[in-house]
Amino acid sequence: MPGLGVTYGRGGATSTLQDLQNSDCIIIEGSNMAEAHPVGFRHPMIAREKGATLIHVDPRFTRTSAMCDIYAPIRPGTDIAFLGGLINYVIENERYFEEYVVNYTNAATLVTEDFEDADASGLFSGWDEETKSYSAETWRYEGMPLRHAAVGGSQDSVVGEAGEGPAAEETHGGRPRPNDPSLQHPRCVFQILKRHFAKYTPEMVERVTGCPKEAFLKVAETICDNSGRDRTTAFCYAVGWTQHSKGVQIIRTVAILQLLLGNIGRPGGGIMALRGHATIQGSTDIATLYDVLPGYLPMPDANKTHDTWQEYVETETAETGWWSNIPKYLTSIMKAWYGEAFDPENGELFDHFPRLTGDHSYYPTLMDMKDGKGVKGCFVFGQNFAVGGPHARLARDAIRNLDWIVVLDAFEVETATAWKLDGVRPEECGTEVFFMPSALIAEKDGSFTQTQRMLQWHDKAVEPPDDARSDAWFVFHLGRRIQDLYKDSTEPRDALIKAMTWDYPTEGETEEPHIESILKEINGYNVADGSPVGGFAELKADGSTACGGWIYSGVYAGGENKARRRKPWSEQDNVAAEWGWAWPMDRRILYNRASADPEGKPWSEKKKYVWWDEEQGKWTGLDVPDFQADKPPDYRPDPDARGVDSIPGDGPFIMQGDGRGWLFAPVGLKDGPLPVHYEAVESPVPNLLYEKVHHDPVAKTFDRPDNPYNPPEDPRFPYVVTTYRLTEHHTSGAMSRWIPWLSELQPELFAEISPDLAADKGVNNGDWVTIETTRAKIHCKALVSDRIPVYDFEGKKLHTIGLPYHWGPNGLVKGDVVNDLVPVSLEPNVAIHEAKAFTANLEAGRV
Amino acid sequence: MATGFLTDTTVCIGCKACEVACKQWNQLPADGYELTGDSYDNTKTLSGTTWRHVAFIENPKKKRLTGDVDLVALAEDVREQLPGGAELDALGRWAFMSDVCKHCVEAPCQQACPTGSIIRNEFDNVFIQPDICNGCGYCIPACPYGVITRVPEDGRAFKCTLCYDRQKDGLEPACAKACPTESIMFGEVEELERRAEQRVQELHDRGYTSAFVYGTPEVGGTGGIGGNHSKFILMDEPETYNLPRHPFLPQEKLNQASAASIAAAAVLGAVVAWAFRG
């Protein structure tokens, strides 16, 4: 999540769900929280009962809207225009939290003279028309380019060329940077920001988003009235923001807004990134992304100076800020995985470690699968991408071109049956399918890391039936067997397999691996005696500690599984420190140093949270301070300071090289240092704000016959589709379409359309309709409702089609695959697809 | 001690967790897989196999067609289009209501039951004893709320038991347990009445003056039913939620019906007597 990562330093939700109870205003945008996160939504409901104002900004009037005090409709894909309008409102009306902005953000910092904003051209300086990419060199702070953006993970893959830093003496953070605390210098970040968003006026917001000006202004006034010393406003978002070709920049926009309003690191404030599954946060933490190792450590890359262990560590170690600790984390992970076979002194074993050779993210891999380019087989755990992944037809075609596929699931999901779908002749599909029955949640131990970075343990309640086994069992025994097969190999390339520590104790007749032992390894331990470390501060670069995922270090401190703590919220305060365990180091609200003023005193009695205790000489409060515990507020780094010592006592964003929240991102993003409103890759209208550039210029598109795009403003595809989930089903329906009690509640695919569009097309409620893009055509029933707004765009009516995407050809309840309609057009920084705004046509009947 | 439900529709988010939890705990079958096209409501009604049912009421103003219909206002309502202005108060535009057996104080179903299957148990809940029910079905038309039906393959009548088995083990009913927003509250009837009163007062203070408690002897309990142990906080007329404004005991109509019959017999008799006069 570089939108948050680049701005604040960590790519995770900044606060907790229960902390929403402390909010004075909650604005939900890019999320249908009541439907997709009904249990978490209890907290906004409690806040509402306590007097908070709830706002929903969304293209559809949903069950969430029905619970909110204010509903503001916006056309799909225009969130940057709406949020940019809010930023403009806050600056123009001087409603920003000045003391917070001056001290805790980079507002005062000067930017190099070479920087040019994306005004008339729609492009920032540094654009290369030939390669269709940016060089970030002109986006830097004056005189002091940062070598690394503290975005976590494989930094350069996010940072791009900016990772090639200048000489070391220029990069340390201790040196005072040219700045203007009066925020008046024309090249200070604040003035750049002010000029950049000046054109996002309420009138322009209305024209671009279709949101009535009055509604927009009501939202703007409400969030300003509910921000400041005494009051805080929280934002909640989900995939309604991420699944756009400029999703990261949408999140950047809100991250900037929340800094201006002074709402980060404070109770009732923050940005709640709602995750789509029970442990999506966990799956990126410990680490299913192809380009990161657990804890967002950079994956070794053949195209970087990663030839030897020493080079790899040196290249990735930041000069200042938290990422200067990387050698400790990298060494500890190698010790966890390879034990004695790894010696950090020579690092020889690292030579055999796999390297990235390019973009191996989901879509390029899928295309390689389909094109027969070296992908022979595929393991599928807890996934049903034959239905759940955008351009699902491409996925099914890709599966059918594999030699083998292993699917572990509790039900016969479409991913396991691609060989007999889409009218293919099974005898012509050469894929060997291994379908393994998997245990469900109550049948295994384990942890979930949810939305707020919190690990919650679940215990096995019953044994899985028959041959069903947990995913961990499968991986563990597969690893055992592979190791056995290679035990006599003398090939150097097999060294890693032989060296792998794979000795978890097992339990019971089925030899289920002991899951807590895996948690202990992730937590980290002292190699000498196997005792768990207390946290990542104890990790060493000399090989004396092992740790499988440094950000989770502390979860097993003292040998206690802290993820398993279950003291009810009713028996503690609503920080709920004794429920589960949150990374990092059980800090529940991140950047909570910002809940105190620069001198370390709470901004107000009502919003006190973490503060400096002068007598004890340390930070204290309701939460674990997200700050060096004994660093006084008036600490100023020595010009020679390195690592975390370079962060001043009033720099709450400790992961950033300068300790500040980044209104302007000098490095870290491929599509600009500030957010710009672009239309979706497929949009029926032109870009009113930047006429020359229609959509995000760096968005990844794929020119393939099986992935044609609907051209912008194409009259054949006049409507905008937005996809979503319903409470009654779960994503691709893999866990719900086989359950009678859930299936009866939403038994069939439908398209939500407005009475206006229905009248235009002669469609009655419940009639069949056909929806078509250049990729595919689907049939479904129409659900006609005035909950679907009709947007006015320059005097023209724009219609939206709402499509839940839970159905497929298998299961108790079936339906066409909505994701077949979706193009592969990807966000440039994180390669997420654009399912929340693309164009289509709709006709009555099944044609 | 009498127990019951208080269902506060003002905090219901329409998630249907209550429906699922009820069916799972009580092992009730699904009723079929049919898209009704009626908002997000695909289970349609309470029945012998659906003991909690979440109703979805879109734009209640438009739907209220009983009584005096203001045709001009109605037409304007239909013309009104989103986003025609800021929705400064979205509350009530799309209403959700988790319906359930009302557990009447004077339960008509119990009075209609000829076998004694329907009793008041030790929690003062209206309970159908499945081993005594003979499937006669008299309780079905007796219920003024349409709560009970016979289960086709079984023949007997079923409805909400208020999770009798769970209560005996000191647990709250499955629906209340599953509700994420405490829209469904379970407890002692007197305590729930206090909470309902307090909640309605809160809503009134915040300007939602249409809020009221449904299921008190005054509203929803006239006609001898004496109120419900399962009450609701509503924001609109009972009819909006498909609830009767004046539920009554079937025998309430008995005197009128008998009188009408006697009158009819008398008139007919007179006519006959007149026809055969002389």
Interface residues (C-beta under 8 A of the other chain):
Chain A: A34 E35 P38 V39 F41 R42 M45 E49 H56 F61 R63 S65 A66 M67 C68 D69 I70 Y71 A72 P73 G210 C211 P212 E214 A215 K218 L726 T727 E728 P740 W741 L742 S743 E744 L745 Q746 P747 E748 F750 S754 D756 N765 G766 K781 L783 S785 D786 R787 I788 P789 V790 Y791 L812 V813
Chain B: V11 I13 G14 C15 K16 A17 E19 V20 K23 Q24 P29 A30 D31 G32 Y33 E34 L35 G37 S39 Y40 N42 T43 E58 N59 Q81 L82 P83 G84 G85 A86 E87 L88 D89 A90 L91 R93 W94 A95 F96 P180 T181 E182
